[in-house]
Amino acid sequence: MQANQAHPRPQTLDPVLTRMYWTQLNKAIVRGRTWNWEMKAMADDAQQMVSTVIPTLRYRNAAAAIEWLCQAFGFEKHLVVPGENGTIAHAQLVFGNGMIMLGSARDDKFGRLQQPPSSVGSVVSQSPYIIVEDVDKHYARAILAGAKVVMPIKDEDYGGRDYSCRDPEGFLWTFGTYNPWSTT
């Protein structure tokens, strides 16, 4: 059996990834094992725990953001590590079995890679979708706390009911009843 017949080459133009693929494939063939690129995923490295994907955020005023996120969205403080001059070095907030980690925006190595939105209405490159039991109740709670609704609550064609809003520093959040784990 030739390697390229049993194991199709990854659809990539990246020479490093292609070289890694063929190197791993050749090692597997030498050891007498078959190796399926599609089945060997990075998820194999994921630890089995409550949540393996934990979004991180940096806030200009992380202490105020923590209080607001708890009041408006129902997060609970899991860990808060104060920093110097009223900043937050690190915080973990939980919601159900999910978690977010956040801290104060600062000029450090990671801070040069991740910053709060430039303004409250600016476009963001990612946002969390958080599953809630009663989205109408959650919507009312968020509005009372001052969340800026950018997509009003509505029933979606795919079966969920959700809304999107911004927190006081401009991060985009979506809350809804759609549960992708229960769909078939």
trRosetta pair geometry for C-beta under 8 A, 3 or more apart (Angstrom, degrees):
i j d omega theta_ij theta_ji phi_ij phi_ji
1 5 6.3 -130 -170 69 76 119
1 6 5.3 35 169 -34 123 129
2 5 4.7 84 67 2 89 108
2 6 7.4 166 79 0 47 87
3 6 6.6 -74 -149 45 29 94
3 7 5.7 -36 179 41 70 112
3 22 7.7 88 137 -139 147 79
3 25 5.5 102 -163 149 126 124
3 26 7.0 -27 -96 -81 159 64
3 29 5.9 -74 -87 -56 108 151
4 7 6.9 -76 -116 67 24 72
4 8 7.5 55 -169 -115 62 35
4 9 6.6 -7 -134 -43 93 95
6 34 6.9 -97 151 -143 142 107
7 25 5.5 -178 97 -130 160 130
7 35 6.7 12 -94 83 146 79
7 36 6.9 -155 -111 -117 96 43
7 37 5.8 107 -166 -12 104 105
8 37 7.6 -111 66 40 64 131
9 18 7.1 19 -170 -137 106 97
9 21 7.0 107 -148 117 64 147
10 17 6.5 -82 82 137 148 111
10 18 6.7 -146 55 -99 105 66
10 21 5.3 -147 -2 -87 118 159
10 37 6.2 -134 -66 164 94 151
12 17 5.1 -36 115 87 158 133
12 18 6.0 -159 83 -59 105 87
14 17 4.1 53 92 18 117 110
14 18 6.4 167 88 -14 60 87
15 18 5.5 -56 -142 41 34 114
15 19 6.0 37 158 -22 68 105
16 19 5.8 -54 -148 36 28 110
16 20 6.4 29 152 -19 63 106
17 20 5.5 -52 -147 36 33 113
17 21 6.3 40 152 -25 65 103
18 21 5.6 -50 -151 31 31 115
18 22 6.6 21 157 -10 65 105
19 22 6.1 -59 -147 42 30 103
19 23 6.1 34 154 -23 65 109
20 23 5.7 -56 -145 36 29 114
20 24 6.3 25 159 -15 65 107
21 24 6.2 -63 -153 38 25 105
21 25 6.2 23 154 -18 64 112
21 37 6.2 18 -146 -114 106 132
22 25 5.4 -53 -141 39 34 115
22 26 6.1 34 160 -20 67 105
23 26 6.0 -56 -147 37 26 108
23 27 6.5 27 154 -19 62 107
24 27 5.7 -54 -148 35 32 113
24 28 6.4 31 154 -19 65 106
24 35 6.5 -163 138 162 91 156
24 40 7.6 -158 149 107 145 162
25 28 5.8 -58 -152 35 30 111
25 29 6.4 27 153 -18 66 106
25 35 5.6 -162 -119 76 57 131
25 37 7.3 -28 -75 -62 107 102
26 29 5.7 -53 -145 37 33 110
26 30 6.3 37 155 -22 66 105
27 30 5.8 -54 -148 35 29 113
27 31 6.5 20 155 -11 63 109
28 31 5.9 -62 -150 42 30 105
28 33 4.8 -84 -169 79 83 95
28 34 6.9 30 151 170 121 12
28 35 3.4 33 134 -34 176 131
29 32 7.6 47 180 -71 33 20
29 33 7.6 -104 -78 61 23 55
29 35 7.4 -89 -43 11 66 112
35 40 6.7 -7 -175 -26 87 140
36 39 4.1 43 94 21 117 110
36 40 6.4 152 82 -12 60 87
37 40 6.0 -64 -140 43 28 102
38 41 7.7 -6 167 -58 38 94
40 44 6.5 -38 -156 -13 55 148
41 44 5.8 137 69 -17 62 89
42 45 5.7 -44 -177 25 59 113
42 46 7.8 79 131 -38 68 88
43 46 5.0 -23 -162 -5 58 122
46 52 4.8 30 -161 -161 111 163
47 52 6.3 165 58 -108 71 110
49 52 6.2 123 54 -70 94 77
50 97 4.7 -139 -178 -172 108 101
50 99 7.9 81 98 -15 118 110
51 54 6.1 104 119 -71 113 85
51 97 5.8 157 -46 140 105 81
51 98 5.3 114 -95 -118 157 49
51 99 5.7 171 66 17 143 91
54 98 7.8 160 -111 -173 69 70
54 99 5.0 -16 -128 85 109 97
54 100 6.6 164 -175 -114 77 29
54 101 5.8 53 146 -9 116 102
55 100 5.1 -25 73 -122 90 89
55 101 7.5 -174 96 32 44 68
55 126 7.8 -165 -129 124 119 121
55 128 5.2 -108 -11 -68 159 116
56 100 7.2 155 -95 -173 29 73
56 101 4.8 -24 -107 74 81 95
56 102 6.7 158 -163 -85 58 48
56 114 6.9 29 107 158 107 170
57 65 7.9 -136 112 155 127 151
57 100 6.4 7 5 174 109 120
57 101 7.6 164 24 89 65 48
57 102 4.4 -17 68 -108 88 102
57 114 7.8 -145 -141 161 29 125
57 116 7.5 56 178 -98 89 74
57 171 6.1 -2 -138 -99 139 152
58 62 7.6 -62 -163 -77 48 113
58 102 6.9 171 -87 -158 27 76
58 103 6.0 -24 -115 72 72 72
58 104 6.9 22 -162 134 81 19
58 105 4.3 98 152 -87 111 70
58 106 7.6 -129 -156 12 127 62
58 111 6.4 127 -126 -120 161 78
58 114 5.3 134 -2 120 122 97
58 115 6.0 -65 76 -129 129 28
58 116 5.7 -116 95 -47 77 73
59 62 4.2 137 64 -85 110 63
59 64 7.8 -146 146 63 138 80
59 65 4.1 -92 -136 -17 171 156
59 88 7.8 27 57 43 106 125
59 102 6.0 32 -7 175 106 123
59 103 7.6 -176 29 95 78 25
59 104 6.5 -60 72 -114 71 43
59 105 6.3 -130 88 -25 19 90
59 116 5.7 75 -121 -80 37 127
59 169 5.5 -179 -139 -6 89 169
60 104 7.5 27 -170 -155 16 74
60 105 5.3 -20 -86 22 48 126
60 116 5.5 -75 -30 16 83 155
60 169 6.0 171 20 -124 97 128
61 64 4.2 12 129 29 116 116
61 65 6.2 144 94 -23 68 89
61 104 7.7 3 -124 -120 17 92
61 169 7.4 -175 38 -72 81 124
62 65 5.2 -55 -143 38 35 117
62 66 6.3 43 157 -27 68 99
62 87 6.6 58 34 -167 118 63
62 88 3.7 -111 102 32 133 125
62 91 6.6 166 166 5 119 132
62 102 5.9 176 -141 134 109 105
62 103 5.6 -29 -108 180 161 25
62 104 4.2 -109 -3 -72 126 65
62 105 7.7 168 -46 -8 101 61
63 66 6.0 -49 -154 26 29 112
63 67 7.0 23 152 -11 60 104
63 86 6.4 -70 -13 173 148 84
63 87 7.7 -145 -30 -145 102 21
63 88 5.7 165 -60 -44 68 110
63 104 7.9 2 -21 -75 76 106
64 67 5.9 -57 -154 39 36 109
64 68 6.1 32 152 -17 69 111
64 168 7.5 -62 129 70 115 146
65 68 5.6 -59 -144 42 31 110
65 69 6.0 31 159 -21 68 107
65 102 6.7 -105 107 140 133 153
65 167 6.8 65 -140 149 92 141
65 168 7.3 -143 -100 54 74 105
65 169 6.3 -27 -93 -5 118 129
66 69 6.0 -55 -143 35 25 109
66 70 6.5 23 157 -16 61 108
66 77 6.7 49 180 -92 117 104
66 80 6.5 62 -148 -108 163 128
66 88 6.9 134 -31 -84 131 160
66 91 5.7 -86 -95 172 128 167
66 93 6.7 -175 -137 -68 81 126
66 102 7.2 -172 -76 75 85 128
67 70 6.0 -61 -153 37 29 110
67 71 6.2 19 155 -12 66 112
68 71 5.8 -61 -143 43 31 106
68 72 5.5 9 169 -3 71 118
68 145 6.6 133 -161 167 77 121
68 146 7.8 -65 -148 60 115 112
68 167 6.4 119 120 -163 129 108
68 168 6.0 -72 -164 3 172 120
69 72 6.4 -57 -123 49 22 97
69 73 5.3 -31 -167 35 61 117
69 75 4.6 -1 136 28 99 135
69 93 6.0 17 112 -174 135 173
69 100 7.9 -102 -177 61 155 139
69 167 6.9 -13 -81 -121 82 143
70 73 7.5 -49 -89 56 9 75
70 74 7.2 12 -163 -156 42 8
70 75 5.0 -87 -90 73 56 80
70 76 6.5 85 -127 -96 101 32
70 77 6.6 -25 -83 -37 136 83
70 93 7.0 -132 -70 -140 84 126
71 145 5.2 151 119 -122 99 130
72 141 6.6 140 -166 135 43 86
72 142 5.1 63 178 -124 93 60
72 144 7.9 -177 -121 74 72 71
72 145 3.3 -153 -96 92 87 157
72 146 7.1 -83 -96 48 128 70
72 147 5.5 128 -171 -48 134 106
72 167 7.3 155 71 -119 155 89
73 95 7.1 -47 135 -98 105 140
73 130 7.6 55 -173 75 122 162
73 138 7.5 32 -143 -163 56 101
73 141 7.6 137 -95 111 22 116
73 142 6.3 39 -82 -93 65 98
73 145 7.9 -104 -28 55 55 159
73 147 8.0 94 -62 -72 86 137
73 173 7.0 -73 -99 161 140 163
73 175 7.4 -169 -139 -69 98 138
74 95 6.3 91 99 -126 89 102
74 138 7.1 -74 -6 -123 132 94
74 141 7.0 40 -45 125 100 156
75 93 4.0 22 172 167 131 123
75 94 6.6 139 -160 66 77 31
75 95 5.1 -62 -102 -63 68 98
75 100 7.2 -54 -122 33 141 112
76 93 6.6 150 69 -161 34 73
76 94 5.3 -29 62 63 90 86
76 95 7.3 148 13 -79 77 50
77 80 5.5 -33 -158 -30 121 112
77 91 7.2 -64 -137 -166 88 107
77 92 7.8 96 -167 81 53 59
77 93 6.1 -43 -100 -106 42 75
78 92 4.2 -59 72 105 114 101
78 93 6.3 173 6 -109 93 18
78 94 4.7 84 -52 -20 121 106
78 99 6.7 -29 5 -127 156 114
79 90 7.3 -7 117 117 108 94
79 91 6.5 -178 96 -149 64 46
79 92 4.3 36 43 34 94 106
80 88 6.5 -65 -163 -139 88 112
80 90 8.0 178 -150 97 34 53
80 91 4.6 9 -113 -116 69 99
80 92 7.8 -134 -63 32 49 58
81 88 7.0 103 74 -170 58 69
81 89 4.5 -62 110 65 105 106
81 90 4.5 20 42 55 122 83
81 91 6.8 -153 24 -70 68 56
82 86 7.8 -55 -159 -137 104 24
82 87 7.5 119 -173 81 62 49
82 88 6.4 -64 -119 -111 42 54
82 89 6.7 51 117 3 19 95
83 86 7.9 -9 73 86 77 22
83 87 3.7 -39 71 88 119 97
83 88 5.8 62 2 131 102 3
83 89 3.7 135 -73 -54 95 79
83 103 7.5 77 -32 -165 133 103
83 104 6.1 -108 34 23 143 130
84 87 6.0 12 64 32 52 109
87 103 7.7 43 161 176 97 82
87 104 3.8 -80 -162 7 99 165
87 106 7.0 56 -163 -65 154 121
88 91 5.2 -19 174 -29 133 114
88 102 7.2 31 106 113 138 82
88 103 5.2 -151 106 -143 89 58
88 104 4.9 140 46 -31 69 91
89 103 6.0 -36 148 -139 21 122
89 104 7.4 -22 -71 22 26 100
90 101 6.8 -19 -165 -171 87 104
90 102 8.0 144 -156 83 43 34
90 103 5.1 -31 -93 -81 42 118
91 101 6.8 158 82 -157 50 56
91 102 5.2 -22 62 65 101 78
91 103 6.3 159 12 -79 80 59
92 99 5.8 -9 -171 -169 95 120
92 100 7.5 166 -151 84 50 43
92 101 5.3 -22 -98 -102 71 78
93 99 6.8 152 80 -154 44 65
93 100 5.3 -9 59 58 95 90
93 101 7.9 173 20 -88 69 30
93 102 7.1 2 3 14 110 110
94 97 7.9 -26 -168 -137 106 15
94 98 6.8 149 -157 85 63 48
94 99 5.0 -31 -100 -97 70 80
95 98 5.1 -20 68 69 84 100
95 99 7.5 167 23 -85 68 32
95 100 7.7 26 4 -5 108 96
95 130 6.2 -2 109 -156 149 132
96 131 7.5 -38 24 75 165 88
98 130 6.8 -149 67 -128 161 93
100 128 7.1 -88 -85 -44 119 160
103 106 7.6 -51 128 5 109 109
105 111 6.2 116 -168 -145 58 110
105 115 5.8 58 -138 -141 123 69
105 116 5.5 -79 -62 -10 137 100
106 111 4.7 -113 78 -83 57 160
107 111 5.5 -133 -106 101 16 135
107 112 6.8 53 -153 -64 62 85
108 111 4.5 87 42 12 68 113
108 112 7.2 -129 88 -13 32 85
109 112 6.3 -58 -161 25 25 108
109 113 7.5 10 146 -7 57 107
110 113 5.6 -64 -161 39 44 109
110 114 6.2 -18 161 28 80 105
111 114 6.7 -78 -126 63 31 69
111 115 6.9 68 -175 -81 68 75
115 118 7.8 47 114 -70 121 65
116 169 5.1 -63 -164 160 136 126
116 170 6.8 105 166 54 96 106
116 171 7.2 -83 -147 -54 82 93
117 120 7.1 105 96 -101 128 20
117 122 4.6 173 179 62 107 114
117 124 5.6 -68 -88 -83 115 96
117 169 6.7 144 40 140 93 77
117 170 3.6 -108 64 108 136 128
117 171 6.4 -176 -13 -70 114 50
118 122 4.8 88 53 -50 86 167
118 170 7.9 -74 55 94 36 166
119 122 4.6 113 52 -31 76 105
119 170 6.2 138 121 -89 32 155
120 148 7.0 74 169 20 119 158
120 166 6.1 113 -175 139 83 146
120 168 7.4 -59 -111 179 116 36
120 169 7.0 -144 -97 174 76 19
120 170 4.0 -149 -125 -81 38 97
121 166 7.8 -100 -91 -40 44 173
121 170 6.9 -87 -16 -128 23 111
122 170 6.1 36 36 178 87 143
124 127 5.8 89 94 -58 133 98
124 170 7.4 160 -60 139 114 91
124 171 6.6 79 -94 -138 158 50
124 172 5.0 -158 34 7 139 113
127 164 7.6 56 131 -145 155 114
127 171 7.1 147 -119 173 92 77
127 172 3.9 -60 -101 92 144 99
127 173 6.2 -150 -175 -85 109 28
127 174 6.2 91 124 -5 120 94
128 173 6.2 -7 63 -129 88 72
128 174 7.2 -159 100 40 50 74
129 162 7.7 -22 -150 -141 99 151
129 174 4.7 -23 -110 80 71 110
129 175 7.8 163 -163 -88 53 25
129 176 6.8 -31 -169 30 97 106
129 178 7.9 -38 168 72 130 106
130 173 6.9 -11 8 -173 117 99
130 174 7.1 159 21 88 69 54
130 175 5.1 -26 71 -106 94 73
130 176 7.8 127 75 24 50 59
131 175 7.9 148 -104 -157 10 62
131 176 6.8 -44 -114 80 52 60
131 177 6.9 71 -154 -137 78 24
131 178 7.2 -116 -109 74 94 47
131 179 5.4 63 -131 -93 145 81
132 135 5.3 126 76 -84 115 64
132 138 4.6 0 162 -38 168 156
132 175 5.1 23 -8 -178 127 106
132 176 6.9 132 30 60 89 10
132 177 6.7 -66 70 -78 66 61
133 177 7.7 46 -160 -112 15 91
134 137 4.0 31 116 21 118 118
134 138 6.3 151 93 -17 66 88
135 138 5.3 -55 -143 41 36 114
135 139 6.0 46 154 -28 68 103
135 153 6.4 152 137 -137 110 119
135 161 5.1 -175 52 103 149 99
135 162 6.2 -107 -144 -102 151 42
135 163 6.9 146 174 6 112 95
135 175 6.0 163 -132 126 90 94
135 176 5.5 15 -103 -130 141 40
135 177 5.2 -98 -26 -36 122 93
136 139 5.6 -48 -147 31 29 117
136 140 6.7 30 154 -17 61 103
136 153 6.7 103 -101 -180 63 163
136 161 7.8 -16 -46 131 81 137
137 140 5.9 -54 -152 35 31 110
137 141 6.5 32 151 -19 64 108
138 141 5.6 -56 -149 36 32 114
138 142 6.3 32 155 -19 67 107
138 175 5.3 -121 128 140 142 149
139 142 5.9 -57 -148 36 27 110
139 143 6.4 25 155 -17 63 107
139 149 7.8 45 -158 -100 93 127
139 153 4.8 -22 -104 -59 158 135
139 163 5.3 79 -107 22 111 151
139 175 7.4 -166 -69 79 69 124
140 143 5.9 -56 -148 37 30 110
140 144 6.4 31 155 -19 64 107
141 144 5.9 -57 -150 36 29 112
141 145 6.5 20 155 -13 63 110
142 145 5.8 -63 -150 41 31 107
142 147 3.9 -20 166 16 95 145
142 149 7.6 109 112 -73 117 90
142 163 8.0 -176 59 93 148 129
142 165 5.7 151 154 37 139 166
142 175 7.4 178 -40 17 148 145
143 146 7.8 75 -179 -51 30 12
143 147 6.1 -73 -79 52 35 92
143 149 6.6 -11 -92 -38 95 118
146 168 6.8 27 114 -73 121 98
147 165 4.0 37 160 157 118 146
147 166 6.9 155 -168 67 74 41
147 167 6.6 -41 -118 -97 83 47
147 173 7.8 -74 -146 54 130 121
148 165 5.9 149 75 -166 44 84
148 166 4.5 -17 62 54 104 97
149 152 5.8 58 156 -89 131 59
149 163 6.3 -37 -141 173 106 122
149 164 7.4 112 -159 85 61 49
149 165 4.8 -46 -99 -99 48 97
150 164 5.3 -52 67 105 94 97
150 165 6.1 153 9 -113 80 34
150 166 6.0 66 -28 -21 121 96
150 172 7.1 -53 37 -126 147 98
151 154 7.7 -84 158 14 89 111
151 162 8.0 19 108 115 118 87
151 163 5.9 180 95 -159 77 56
151 164 3.9 43 37 37 110 102
151 165 7.9 -120 40 -54 67 50
151 174 7.6 -2 57 -111 127 98
152 163 6.0 -45 175 -126 24 109
153 161 6.7 31 -176 168 92 93
153 162 7.0 -144 -134 122 64 20
153 163 4.0 -48 -78 -60 64 120
154 161 6.9 -148 106 -148 27 71
154 162 7.4 -25 57 61 62 53
154 163 7.3 113 8 -82 65 75
155 160 7.8 175 -154 101 52 36
155 161 5.0 -32 -100 -99 59 89
156 159 6.7 -24 82 44 91 29
156 160 4.8 9 39 64 124 75
156 161 6.7 -164 3 -86 82 32
156 162 6.3 10 -30 21 123 98
156 176 7.5 21 -8 -158 130 147
156 178 6.5 -23 49 -58 139 132
158 178 6.4 42 101 -124 107 136
159 178 6.2 116 87 -111 81 91
159 183 7.5 151 53 -97 147 115
160 176 4.8 58 162 155 124 125
160 177 5.1 175 -151 72 79 70
160 178 2.4 -56 -69 -54 145 96
160 179 7.7 148 -95 -7 112 49
161 176 5.9 180 88 -153 41 89
161 177 4.9 26 43 23 83 116
161 178 7.6 161 20 -36 37 80
162 174 5.7 33 170 177 128 97
162 175 6.2 176 -148 92 84 41
162 176 2.6 -36 -90 -85 104 124
162 177 6.9 -148 -64 17 76 62
162 178 6.3 -48 -41 4 122 105
163 174 7.1 -173 94 -146 34 66
163 175 6.2 -8 57 58 77 83
163 176 7.1 154 13 -75 49 85
164 172 6.3 3 -177 -172 110 96
164 173 6.8 167 -152 86 63 44
164 174 4.4 -29 -96 -95 86 84
164 175 8.0 160 -91 17 40 61
165 172 7.7 164 88 -149 28 55
165 173 5.8 -21 65 63 74 92
165 175 7.9 -12 18 9 103 103
166 170 5.4 -18 -170 -140 125 35
166 171 6.5 148 -151 70 71 37
166 172 5.8 -37 -94 -93 76 55
166 173 7.3 146 -104 16 25 81
167 170 7.1 -46 66 24 68 18
167 171 5.0 5 31 52 109 92
167 173 6.5 65 -36 -11 94 122
179 182 4.5 40 100 18 115 109
179 183 7.2 167 92 -25 63 83
180 183 5.7 -48 -147 21 43 115
